[in-house]
Amino acid sequence: MAVRRILTLITSGTIVVSGAVAPAHASPRSDPTTGRAVFTGAASASPTSITLNPAAIGLDTPATKIYIAVVSTLEQLTIDRKSLDLGTGSLSDGPSVHDAALGPGGDVAFLWHPNDRLALGVAAHLPPPELLPEDRSPLRYHTLGVGQRAYSATVGVSLRLPGSFYFGASVGHENTFLHLRYARDTALEAGHGAGGVDSDCGGTPCGVENPAATELYDVNVRTPLLSASNLRVNVGTVVRVAPDVWIGLAYHTPPGFDIQTTLAGDMYITRAPRDGGVKLGGDANVYVSYPASADLEVRARLPQELDLHVGARWEDLSRMQAYDVRGFGSTFRSNGIPEQMLRARGLHDSFAVWAGVEQVDLDTRKPFRFGARLGYETSAVSDARLSPTTVAPAALTLDLGAQARVRAWVIQLSYGIALSPNTSVGRSAFDPRYRLDCVDSDYDYSTRACQATRNGYALPTAAGDYQRIDHALRLGFRYELP
């Protein structure tokens, strides 16, 4: 009877989460609804610890639990672009883009304590995505949308050793589907030569960003259905260093432990109007290096039945410099389509810190529990490399949480906001003059212009003003089996 109830709850939770999930976007950053979020952390007993820090699931009460959560992010983004004069290098006001995008996801988890030293957990996880503006013509040479959905299943174990020391590990299998859309300026690609910026586009020189010379790309790729390259490993420890002080530390590998993840699929190209506007199709691979990360938390008891939570996170985002897009097939070659295109991200390592207090869940007769945290996240990209593809400036964070207990059910709601100041980019690393100078040098790759071209920065400028506000929400339902 108990097994039937467990299976029914897991099935129901899967339906709830799947129904809430729409096609979403790729995120190089960690899930903002765990770690810094109230009621979660590397030294906190939570079903989210199966992936965050598997050692911490051993801190939970011995009851068997089912956990279902719906999570979502909402990104509000404003980009006021600047236009670049190729002759003088001066900037002038360009178009503005205002975007708000919702990125849902969810979790289903099952926790079991066979004895007082061992804890086991199983979870299905759909992390919320990074959101990029879609179908925004002023941004088309940087992005027309990046869509990714990663489905993962994780199994974790926590073992309590002598001396209040917990060690845990979990292994997840993650399938990733990536959809890239962007435009290529074929006049800029040709430099000052035939078909280049000085050629004719409807009676006038093409220049840069001319719609008549705009070629559209639609890339759909995925990881293999079953492969060791899809495996991710989380390892962690939690240790009590004083009667009411705990320290948790966890490390998360990139997929397959490899420097690069290979995604395979197809690519469709719509030629520029001046080239006939025909549609081409062929095979494609995308190579990308996803980051590793680490989480740290110190949890200490305060008076008035409060816990202090101080946490930090490091993400190895410097691995993720670009999407390396490669098309295959005679159709592409015969039409002069580049065999390789680097869609630059230009990320660097980022750090986040936070601190706050929460009421301790000591008395099950108390119906409510609250908590709050303040934090700071460093930027994940320099101002010069900031672009519509990667808007990741520094941010201040505020997270609030509330819990309600109704018999065997525990309902937790957490909300977080990340506020980034307006960032003005004057001298952008993205500069179309790099392409022109590289072509004029007969592709001398010892020059700065050709190095920038090879690395994906010889695009229309990304100069302008950027403003970003992120919201994160987690609504979780935990049921304790008798």
Buried (B, 14 or more C-beta within 10 A) or exposed (E): EEEEEBEEBBEEBBEBBEEBBEEBBBBBBBBBBBBBBBBBBBBBBBBBBBBBBBBBBBBBEEBBBBBBBBBBBBBBBBBBBBBBEEEEEEBEEBBEBEBEBBBBBBBBBBBBBEEEEEBBBBBBBBBBBBBBBBEBEBBBBBBBBBBBBBBBBBBBBBBBEEEEEBBBBBBBBBBBBBBBBBBBBBBBBBBEEEBBBBBEBEEEEBBBBBBBBBBBBBBBBBBEEEEEBBBBBBBBBBBBEEEEBBBBBBBBBBBBEEEBBBBEBBBBBBBBBBBEEEEBBBBBBBBBBBBBBBBBBBBBBEEEBBBBBBBBBBBBBBBBBBBBBBBBBEEBEEBEBEEEBBBBBBBBBBEBBBBBBBBBBEEEEEEEBEBBBEBBBBBBBEBBBBBBBBBBBBBEBBBBBBBEBEEEEBEBBBBBBBEBEEBEBEEBBBBBBBBBBBBBBEEEEEBEBBBBBBBBBBBBBBBBBBBBBBBBBBBBBBBBBE
